Amino acid sequence: MRPADFLIEHADLIVTCAGSAPRCGDAQREISALEQAVVAAHQGRIVYVGSARALRDHVEVARGATRIDARGCTVLPGFVDPHTHVVFAGDRRPELRRRLAGATYGEIAAAGGGILTTVAATRAASEDDLVASARVRLDEMLACGTTTCEAKSGYGLTTESELRQLRAINRLGAEHPVDVVPTFLGAHDVPEEYQSRPDDYVALVIHEMIPQVADEALAEWCDVFCERSAFTPQESVAILTAASAAGLKPRIHTDELSASGGVDVAVKVGARSADHLVFVDEQGADALAAANVCAVLLPAAAFYLKLGRFAPARLLIDRGVPVALGSDVNPGGGLSPSMPFAMTLACFAMQMTLEEALVAATLNAAWSLDRADTVGSLEAGKLMDAVVITGDLAELIRVGSTQVRMVIKSGKAVFWAQ
């Protein structure tokens, strides 16, 4: 008999997403929903998920236990957002107005905007400034149901400012209810002072930034923006190989703005995820499936950047690639903190089913961050991270509704609708 100090009961439906990860192909639709069920936890960990009638056979509920009455609601695992740039300084809304007037991402970047605008502001910000501004964004993400997220550096592009950004990320992970997974992205772009000598910047990333990030244990992952306007496949391999040797696990941005060769890089270096993939083709999908690389798709970025196309999620799932979804929260093209919004776009712009989108936002996303053993589903042994939504599962794709009634993190209610 296991003790329990926290219960969610009387829900119309509990969607557990329980089982092995990652989910691929037809299995990505398996959400393992339970009716007339209860979730029980002790000290922040789930101890029981199952029939309400059988609860007493498995669990001893402590006196004074917290009991959440979820009548009229659906209970889901807390969302896992596997791709964000949530820590930054500055404001790029003037660029948004230019984009709405017809300017492309490339035109804005060529005119000195884009990533490098945020770099200038982030370099000038203190660690406290970065923490304070990002905390507001994490609060927004939490209110939309996100309980775990990844956060990248990449807006400093000097050793000092990259380390400062990563320290801010780690502080937020320690202080905020949302668990924050740190990623080093020194290879986000070539800074202005290195534009005429990009090889020197690659050398700086490899020989100075990566060793210092590893020495201070500031990041778990290393990412590279493999794109024609950023880093070549050869440069990406060199950076990610060096990162792996230093103990940082590889992931990659690729094929967002063009077919850039990053899928081959992901396979070669053993990356856990390849992100964006707007221009991936059948051959690339087959290579990702064979190497068991997770496709982290970011439909809100394609939407806000007005790319005119979205990643081919249907192709990827049908070819056996595990698919995850992320918000890509960032100052330029990731303007929504909402994983339900990313799921909505996945369903209506990328031909995913609602069940596939939910698994992509929970269990597969957790696996893409090496967290599937602790989050991403509601099953015994994992953290008691859950989202309670009013009504049924379809409420998630009603953009603008107040569907999230409560968010629970490690067995504590950390957000509830007013």
Backbone torsions as a table, in degrees:
resi	resn	phi	psi	omega
1	MET	NA	124.8	-178.8
2	ARG	-97.6	139.9	174.8
3	PRO	-74.9	153.6	176.6
4	ALA	-140.1	135.6	177.6
5	ASP	-119.2	6.6	-177.4
6	PHE	-152.0	131.0	178.5
7	LEU	-136.8	143.9	164.9
8	ILE	-113.5	121.4	-174.0
9	GLU	-137.3	165.6	176.8
10	HIS	67.9	14.2	178.8
11	ALA	-67.1	147.1	173.4
12	ASP	-63.4	-37.0	-177.9
13	LEU	-153.9	138.0	171.1
14	ILE	-115.5	116.5	179.9
15	VAL	-96.2	110.8	-170.9
16	THR	-91.3	-29.1	-172.2
17	CYS	53.8	25.9	-174.3
18	ALA	-71.8	152.1	176.4
19	GLY	128.3	-173.5	-174.9
20	SER	-72.3	155.1	179.3
21	ALA	-128.4	150.3	-0.4
22	PRO	-84.3	161.1	173.9
23	ARG	-88.4	133.2	-179.3
24	CYS	-130.1	154.8	174.4
25	GLY	56.2	-137.6	-178.4
26	ASP	-60.3	-28.9	-178.1
27	ALA	-65.6	-17.8	-179.9
28	GLN	-68.0	-12.0	178.6
29	ARG	-90.6	-3.3	-174.9
30	GLU	-83.5	109.4	-177.1
31	ILE	-108.2	-5.6	173.6
32	SER	51.5	62.1	-178.3
33	ALA	-85.3	143.0	-179.0
34	LEU	-125.4	135.4	173.3
35	GLU	-100.9	155.5	179.2
36	GLN	47.6	49.6	-175.6
37	ALA	-120.6	172.2	179.8
38	VAL	-141.5	149.0	172.1
39	VAL	-115.4	128.0	179.3
40	ALA	-122.5	144.6	-178.7
41	ALA	-139.0	159.6	175.5
42	HIS	-137.5	125.3	-180.0
43	GLN	50.8	43.0	172.2
44	GLY	86.8	-2.4	-179.9
45	ARG	-116.4	140.6	179.3
46	ILE	-69.6	133.1	177.3
47	VAL	-114.4	-17.1	-177.9
48	TYR	-158.2	135.6	168.8
49	VAL	-137.0	119.3	-178.8
50	GLY	169.3	-161.0	-175.9
51	SER	-58.6	135.8	176.8
52	ALA	-64.1	-33.9	-178.9
53	ARG	-65.7	-33.1	-176.8
54	ALA	-90.2	0.4	-175.8
55	LEU	-54.7	-45.1	-174.7
56	ARG	-67.1	-20.1	178.4
57	ASP	-77.4	-16.4	-173.8
58	HIS	-120.3	-24.0	-169.2
59	VAL	-134.5	138.9	170.8
60	GLU	-106.6	111.0	-175.9
61	VAL	-79.8	124.9	-177.5
62	ALA	-69.7	150.0	172.5
63	ARG	-62.7	134.5	-179.3
64	GLY	81.0	9.4	178.2
65	ALA	-60.4	147.5	174.5
66	THR	-75.3	128.0	-178.5
67	ARG	-124.3	117.2	179.1
68	ILE	-96.3	118.8	177.7
69	ASP	-87.6	107.9	-175.7
70	ALA	-103.4	31.3	178.3
71	ARG	-58.2	133.9	-179.6
72	GLY	78.5	10.9	-173.8
73	CYS	-126.5	164.2	170.5
74	THR	-113.6	137.5	-179.8
75	VAL	-108.6	131.8	-176.9
76	LEU	-127.0	160.5	169.0
77	PRO	-63.3	149.7	172.8
78	GLY	-57.3	140.9	-179.1
79	PHE	-71.7	145.1	176.5
80	VAL	-114.7	118.6	-178.2
81	ASP	-101.8	106.6	-170.0
82	PRO	-91.5	8.6	-178.4
83	HIS	-155.2	102.4	174.9
84	THR	-141.0	157.8	171.5
85	HIS	-122.7	51.6	-166.7
86	VAL	-72.3	-18.2	-178.3
87	VAL	-102.5	111.3	179.9
88	PHE	-163.8	170.8	174.5
89	ALA	-123.9	162.1	175.3
90	GLY	94.5	179.4	-173.0
91	ASP	-142.3	124.5	179.4
92	ARG	-114.2	28.2	179.4
93	ARG	-63.7	-31.5	174.2
94	PRO	-58.1	-33.8	176.1
95	GLU	-65.9	-36.1	178.4
96	LEU	-60.8	-41.6	179.5
97	ARG	-64.7	-37.7	176.7
98	ARG	-64.7	-39.7	179.6
99	ARG	-65.4	-41.1	178.1
100	LEU	-64.6	-24.6	177.3
101	ALA	-86.4	-0.8	173.8
102	GLY	117.7	-7.5	179.9
103	ALA	-71.1	142.0	178.7
104	THR	-88.5	166.7	176.3
105	TYR	-56.0	-45.4	-178.7
106	GLY	-65.0	-39.2	179.5
107	GLU	-65.9	-40.1	179.1
108	ILE	-65.6	-43.4	179.3
109	ALA	-64.7	-41.0	-179.3
110	ALA	-64.6	-25.5	179.5
111	ALA	-88.7	9.4	177.6
112	GLY	96.1	5.4	179.1
113	GLY	-93.3	-154.4	177.8
114	GLY	73.0	-145.3	-174.2
115	ILE	-54.7	-41.5	-173.6
116	LEU	-67.0	-25.2	173.5
117	THR	-64.4	-43.9	178.3
118	THR	-69.0	-33.3	177.6
119	VAL	-58.3	-46.1	-178.7
120	ALA	-60.6	-43.3	-178.9
121	ALA	-70.3	-38.5	-177.6
122	THR	-70.6	-36.6	176.8
123	ARG	-61.2	-33.1	-176.6
124	ALA	-83.6	-10.3	-175.2
125	ALA	-89.0	147.0	174.4
126	SER	-81.1	167.2	175.9
127	GLU	-60.2	-41.5	178.8
128	ASP	-62.1	-40.3	178.2
129	ASP	-60.7	-44.6	-178.4
130	LEU	-64.3	-41.9	179.5
131	VAL	-64.2	-44.6	-175.9
132	ALA	-64.1	-44.0	-178.2
133	SER	-71.6	-38.0	-179.7
134	ALA	-70.9	-30.2	179.8
135	ARG	-59.6	-38.7	178.5
136	VAL	-63.0	-41.3	179.8
137	ARG	-68.1	-39.7	177.4
138	LEU	-64.6	-35.7	175.2
139	ASP	-60.3	-41.8	178.2
140	GLU	-64.0	-42.6	179.1
141	MET	-63.4	-42.6	179.1
142	LEU	-60.8	-41.4	-179.9
143	ALA	-64.7	-21.0	177.2
144	CYS	-94.2	3.1	173.7
145	GLY	105.6	1.5	180.0
146	THR	-79.8	126.1	179.0
147	THR	-115.3	-14.1	174.5
148	THR	-140.3	136.8	176.3
149	CYS	-145.0	156.3	169.4
150	GLU	-91.5	150.1	176.0
151	ALA	-140.6	132.1	-175.2
152	LYS	-105.9	150.2	164.2
153	SER	-80.9	-152.4	176.2
154	GLY	108.7	0.0	175.8
155	TYR	-112.3	17.6	175.0
156	GLY	-109.4	-55.0	176.9
157	LEU	61.5	19.3	160.9
158	THR	-127.5	158.1	-178.8
159	THR	-58.1	-47.5	-177.3
160	GLU	-61.2	-46.2	-175.3
161	SER	-75.6	-30.5	174.2
162	GLU	-65.6	-43.3	177.8
163	LEU	-63.7	-39.7	178.9
164	ARG	-62.7	-42.4	179.3
165	GLN	-64.3	-41.9	178.5
166	LEU	-66.9	-36.3	176.1
167	ARG	-63.4	-39.1	177.2
168	ALA	-63.4	-41.4	178.6
169	ILE	-61.2	-44.4	179.9
170	ASN	-66.8	-36.7	175.9
171	ARG	-62.1	-44.0	179.6
172	LEU	-62.5	-39.2	177.8
173	GLY	-62.3	-31.9	180.0
174	ALA	-82.4	-28.1	-171.3
175	GLU	-101.5	-28.0	-171.9
176	HIS	-97.0	150.0	176.4
177	PRO	-58.3	-34.6	178.1
178	VAL	-69.8	128.4	173.2
179	ASP	-72.0	129.3	-175.1
180	VAL	-115.5	124.3	-178.8
181	VAL	-100.9	117.9	-172.5
182	PRO	-85.8	136.0	177.2
183	THR	-127.2	132.1	175.3
184	PHE	-86.5	123.4	179.7
185	LEU	-129.0	51.3	176.4
186	GLY	-60.9	-25.5	177.6
187	ALA	-94.8	56.5	176.4
188	HIS	-89.8	-37.7	177.4
189	ASP	-162.4	164.7	174.3
190	VAL	-88.8	119.7	-176.7
191	PRO	-65.8	161.1	-173.8
192	GLU	-55.3	-39.2	-175.2
193	GLU	-72.5	-10.4	179.0
194	TYR	-113.5	8.6	-174.6
195	GLN	-58.4	-34.1	-179.1
196	SER	-86.7	-6.0	-179.2
197	ARG	-145.5	65.3	-175.9
198	PRO	-62.5	-28.1	177.9
199	ASP	-60.1	-35.3	179.3
200	ASP	-67.8	-34.6	178.4
201	TYR	-69.7	-42.2	176.4
202	VAL	-57.4	-42.6	178.6
203	ALA	-62.9	-38.1	177.7
204	LEU	-62.8	-44.6	178.8
205	VAL	-60.2	-45.4	-175.3
206	ILE	-72.6	-45.9	-169.1
207	HIS	-95.7	-16.2	-179.1
208	GLU	-121.1	-52.6	-175.2
209	MET	-66.5	-53.9	-176.6
210	ILE	-57.5	-48.0	179.0
211	PRO	-59.3	-38.7	-179.1
212	GLN	-72.4	-38.9	175.6
213	VAL	-59.8	-43.7	-179.7
214	ALA	-68.0	-41.7	-179.2
215	ASP	-60.4	-37.7	-179.5
216	GLU	-90.7	0.1	-179.7
217	ALA	52.6	47.4	-175.4
218	LEU	-91.2	-13.8	-177.6
219	ALA	-142.1	150.6	175.0
220	GLU	-96.9	-31.9	-174.1
221	TRP	-122.0	158.7	170.0
222	CYS	-126.7	133.4	-177.7
223	ASP	-122.0	157.4	176.1
224	VAL	-140.0	140.3	173.9
225	PHE	-91.1	93.7	-179.5
226	CYS	-88.7	99.1	-175.8
227	GLU	-151.8	155.3	-177.7
228	ARG	-57.5	-32.2	-178.5
229	SER	-88.0	-1.2	-175.6
230	ALA	-126.4	-94.1	-174.0
231	PHE	-122.1	138.2	-178.7
232	THR	-73.6	164.5	174.4
233	PRO	-56.9	-40.4	-179.8
234	GLN	-64.1	-44.3	177.5
235	GLU	-64.2	-39.7	-179.6
236	SER	-63.5	-42.8	177.4
237	VAL	-60.8	-44.7	-178.3
238	ALA	-61.7	-43.2	-178.3
239	ILE	-68.1	-47.3	-176.6
240	LEU	-71.0	-31.2	175.5
241	THR	-66.1	-43.1	177.6
242	ALA	-64.2	-39.9	179.2
243	ALA	-64.1	-43.5	179.0
244	SER	-61.0	-40.9	178.9
245	ALA	-63.6	-26.8	179.7
246	ALA	-89.8	-0.3	178.0
247	GLY	96.9	7.2	177.2
248	LEU	-96.6	131.1	-177.2
249	LYS	-81.4	143.3	-173.0
250	PRO	-89.9	144.8	167.6
251	ARG	-147.4	168.4	-172.2
252	ILE	-150.4	139.1	164.5
253	HIS	-83.8	132.3	177.2
254	THR	-161.5	158.0	174.2
255	ASP	55.3	34.4	177.3
256	GLU	-83.1	-47.8	-174.8
257	LEU	-104.8	-15.7	179.7
258	SER	-167.5	169.2	172.1
259	ALA	-73.4	111.5	-167.0
260	SER	-115.0	0.1	178.4
261	GLY	85.8	5.7	-175.6
262	GLY	-74.0	-21.9	177.2
263	VAL	-62.8	-43.0	177.7
264	ASP	-61.7	-36.5	177.9
265	VAL	-64.3	-46.7	-179.2
266	ALA	-57.1	-44.4	179.9
267	VAL	-66.5	-43.4	-176.0
268	LYS	-64.3	-41.6	-175.7
269	VAL	-92.6	-1.4	-179.0
270	GLY	71.6	39.3	-179.7
271	ALA	-64.5	143.9	175.0
272	ARG	-73.3	-35.6	-178.9
273	SER	-139.6	150.8	167.8
274	ALA	-121.0	124.5	-167.6
275	ASP	-112.4	149.1	-176.2
276	HIS	86.4	-81.4	173.5
277	LEU	58.8	32.9	178.8
278	VAL	-62.4	-32.8	-175.9
279	PHE	-108.0	16.7	179.4
280	VAL	-67.4	146.2	179.2
281	ASP	-115.5	-175.5	-177.0
282	GLU	-59.0	-43.0	-180.0
283	GLN	-62.7	-42.4	178.1
284	GLY	-64.7	-39.8	178.5
285	ALA	-62.2	-43.0	179.6
286	ASP	-64.1	-37.7	179.2
287	ALA	-66.6	-41.0	178.0
288	LEU	-64.6	-41.8	179.8
289	ALA	-63.8	-43.4	-178.8
290	ALA	-64.1	-33.4	-178.1
291	ALA	-92.7	-0.7	-178.7
292	ASN	56.5	44.8	175.3
293	VAL	-93.5	131.2	179.4
294	CYS	-77.3	132.9	173.4
295	ALA	-89.7	109.6	177.3
296	VAL	-95.1	108.1	-174.3
297	LEU	-99.5	143.0	-170.2
298	LEU	-130.0	71.6	-173.3
299	PRO	-64.3	-28.2	178.9
300	ALA	-65.6	-33.1	177.7
301	ALA	-66.3	-45.6	178.0
302	ALA	-61.9	-35.8	179.5
303	PHE	-66.6	-52.5	-176.1
304	TYR	-73.4	-27.1	177.0
305	LEU	-83.3	-4.1	179.6
306	LYS	54.6	48.8	-177.9
307	LEU	-72.0	-18.6	179.1
308	GLY	83.8	0.7	177.5
309	ARG	-158.9	162.4	179.1
310	PHE	-124.5	161.9	176.5
311	ALA	-59.1	142.5	-177.4
312	PRO	-79.9	74.3	-175.9
313	ALA	-59.6	-40.4	-178.4
314	ARG	-61.5	-43.8	177.1
315	LEU	-58.3	-47.9	-176.5
316	LEU	-63.0	-45.9	-179.8
317	ILE	-65.7	-44.8	-178.3
318	ASP	-65.5	-24.4	178.4
319	ARG	-92.0	5.4	173.6
320	GLY	88.7	17.9	177.6
321	VAL	-87.1	130.1	172.7
322	PRO	-67.2	128.1	-175.6
323	VAL	-113.3	131.9	172.7
324	ALA	-120.3	162.4	177.2
325	LEU	-121.1	144.6	174.6
326	GLY	-136.4	164.0	-179.0
327	SER	-85.3	-28.5	-172.3
328	ASP	56.6	38.6	175.4
329	VAL	-50.7	122.7	179.6
330	ASN	-164.3	167.4	-173.8
331	PRO	-76.6	-13.8	-175.0
332	GLY	-104.8	-51.3	-174.2
333	GLY	-128.3	0.2	179.2
334	GLY	-111.4	75.2	-167.8
335	LEU	-93.8	2.7	178.2
336	SER	-119.0	133.4	176.5
337	PRO	-84.3	2.3	-164.5
338	SER	-97.4	116.7	170.6
339	MET	-66.8	-35.7	173.3
340	PRO	-58.7	-34.1	176.3
341	PHE	-66.8	-41.9	176.2
342	ALA	-61.0	-39.5	177.2
343	MET	-64.5	-39.9	179.1
344	THR	-61.7	-46.6	178.0
345	LEU	-63.8	-37.7	178.5
346	ALA	-60.3	-39.2	-178.9
347	CYS	-74.0	-42.6	-170.7
348	PHE	-98.2	-16.9	178.3
349	ALA	-114.3	-17.2	-176.9
350	MET	-123.4	10.5	172.4
351	GLN	60.5	29.5	172.1
352	MET	-86.3	150.0	171.4
353	THR	-77.0	164.0	179.2
354	LEU	-63.2	-38.2	179.2
355	GLU	-65.4	-42.4	177.5
356	GLU	-62.0	-40.9	179.9
357	ALA	-65.7	-38.0	179.8
358	LEU	-66.2	-45.8	176.9
359	VAL	-61.4	-37.0	179.1
360	ALA	-65.1	-28.8	-177.6
361	ALA	-93.2	-1.7	-177.2
362	THR	-129.5	-88.6	-171.7
363	LEU	-64.7	-47.8	-179.9
364	ASN	-66.8	-37.3	176.9
365	ALA	-63.2	-41.3	177.4
366	ALA	-61.8	-43.3	179.4
367	TRP	-62.2	-37.1	-179.7
368	SER	-63.4	-20.9	178.3
369	LEU	-106.2	9.6	-177.3
370	ASP	63.0	36.9	-178.8
371	ARG	-122.3	11.0	-175.0
372	ALA	-68.3	-14.3	177.1
373	ASP	-82.0	-11.7	-177.5
374	THR	-123.9	-26.0	-177.9
375	VAL	-141.3	175.7	175.4
376	GLY	101.1	-12.4	177.2
377	SER	-155.2	163.5	177.9
378	LEU	-102.1	97.2	177.9
379	GLU	-154.6	155.7	-174.0
380	ALA	-55.3	135.2	179.1
381	GLY	100.6	-21.3	-179.2
382	LYS	-90.8	166.7	177.4
383	LEU	-62.4	145.1	177.2
384	MET	-81.1	72.8	177.7
385	ASP	-109.0	119.6	-174.5
386	ALA	-148.5	157.7	173.8
387	VAL	-122.1	130.2	176.6
388	VAL	-107.2	118.6	179.6
389	ILE	-112.7	144.5	177.3
390	THR	-73.3	130.4	178.6
391	GLY	86.7	-156.9	-175.1
392	ASP	-96.5	-177.7	-173.0
393	LEU	-59.8	-32.5	-177.7
394	ALA	-64.2	-16.9	177.1
395	GLU	-59.8	-25.8	-178.1
396	LEU	-60.6	-28.1	-174.9
397	ILE	-101.4	14.3	173.2
398	ARG	-91.3	87.9	-175.2
399	VAL	-60.9	130.4	178.6
400	GLY	93.7	-8.8	177.1
401	SER	-81.8	162.1	178.6
402	THR	-99.6	62.6	-172.9
403	GLN	-73.9	-28.5	-177.3
404	VAL	-78.6	112.4	-178.7
405	ARG	-89.5	-37.5	-177.7
406	MET	-155.0	146.1	173.6
407	VAL	-122.8	131.1	-177.8
408	ILE	-116.5	131.2	178.4
409	LYS	-126.5	122.2	179.3
410	SER	49.7	43.6	175.0
411	GLY	78.2	16.5	177.2
412	LYS	-131.5	137.5	175.4
413	ALA	-73.4	118.4	-176.3
414	VAL	-112.6	-10.1	172.8
415	PHE	-151.8	139.9	172.4
416	TRP	-146.3	141.6	-178.3
417	ALA	-64.8	142.9	-179.8
418	GLN	-76.6	NA	NA
